Amino acid sequence: MNKMMAGTIVLIAMGLLAGCSSDHILHMRDGSTVVVEGKPHLDNATKMLIYTDATGRTQAVNLDEVQGMSRVKN
């Protein structure tokens, strides 16, 4: 199993286990982070991760650009 597939599986598993009402942080491959309201969802057709950012705007990012995701502890 290559690293890309393993990373994708981990990302999806983390998303499924996380609560819907909790905010999340996307850790990008370029070292940046994005605070996300709620839980992002994966568009399987385009392989884009769809999320609402901290300002309330819907955004999309290519799944290849995401290194991981963590839940914000309240």
Beta strands, then each sheet from edge to edge (+ up, - down):
strand 1: 24-28
strand 2: 33-43
strand 3: 48-53
strand 4: 58-62
strand 5: 66-71
sheet 1: 4+ 3- 2+ 1- 5+
end
